Amino acid sequence: MDKEITIYDIAKGVGLSPATVSRALNDHPAVNKNTKKKVFEAATQMGYRFNMFASNLRTQRTNTIGVIVPRLNSPFMSSVIAGMEKIANEAGYNLIISQSLETVQKEISNAKAMFNSRVDGLLVSLAYDTDNIDHFTPFIDKGIPVLFFDRTAEHKKCIGIVIDNMQAAHKATTHLIEQGCTNIVHITGNLKRNVYADRLKGFKYALIDSNLPYKESSVMTCSLTEEAGIEAAKKILKMDPMPDGIFVANDTCAVSITKTLKQAGVSIPHDIAVIGFNNDPISRVIEPNLTTIHYPGYEMGEVAVRNLINCLDEVSDIVSTNTITLRAELIIRESSLKGASKAERLLSAS
């Protein structure tokens, strides 16, 4: 095994005292730039590894931010993480990223690992079945800022970053009604999660505002996966009468439903208009292109890290900025333009 390079080896190599080398490596102002450059070049050439652990003990900072997400294989979550990385890197922080795989047990395990890794702060989007957030109490008790994004939980000492899911769902449902839909089905996820509960509220309020009846049978709860979309489409095909509009709480499931209905001979949007949620890339690949809600994932990631760092630097107080709401937009494409001719739909969607 090769010997670990020390500051004494570097000092011998550049003809300086170990104390000067140590100051240079720690960017001490008493050491001039040329000496620092000489030391850093020698350290790199010799394969010196900086002792970040010792440095962290001195500063009480690890310059790491923990991130717990439900799943990494999601275009939306990839966009969020990209936004987080940008701001974190600019500020000199590293991200430690883990996924709960939609289970509270894995989320608890991830939280313990993050705590033991001494992260400076924690960013969390909750798992599908999380009932309470007791496993984040050690962070809160120790003054480590916890920020929830997308799937959030209410806590007076935690920030939440969301979009106005209720308003977005209201816009989507109202658009279907404006296209002449009167029998609309809403496909949603676990209503314990704020995002799905709020989208259901928006769906209900849009029906009420248009004097259309709300029926419990018009709401299907599922995992919103591709497989769940196939099963939902099969149930829709058995409905009598079949709905003339479908509002789905994500794009993956909406695309799966659209494909399955088309394979069964249903014309989209002539027979059934479809709207998804997230504006994932797949929404622009499916034919007809999917009307959806643009969810600003990249911006959410940027805002999350920026606010967490502000808390760490005591620029802002978590208690004073408990919830941050970002804007979302309805992106109208061909899949929902039920009342127009195909040429008009294509023109409107372009």
Secondary structure, 3 states (H helix, E strand, C coil): CCCCCCHHHHHHHHCCCHHHHHHHHCCCCCCCHHHHHHHHHHHHHHCCCCCHHHHHHHHCCCCEEEEEECCCCCHHHHHHHHHHHHHHHHCCCEEEEEECCCCHHHHHHHHHHHHHCCCCEEEECCCCCCCCCHHHHHHHHCCCCEEEECCCCCCCCCEEEEECHHHHHHHHHHHHHHCCCCCEEEEECCCCCHHHHHHHHHHHHHHHHCCCCCCHHHEEECCCCHHHHHHHHHHHHCCCCCCCEEEECCHHHHHHHHHHHHHCCCCCCCCCEEECCECCHHHHCCCCCCEEEECCHHHHHHHHHHHHHHHHCCCCCHHHCCEEEECCEEECCHHHCCCCCHHHHHHHHC
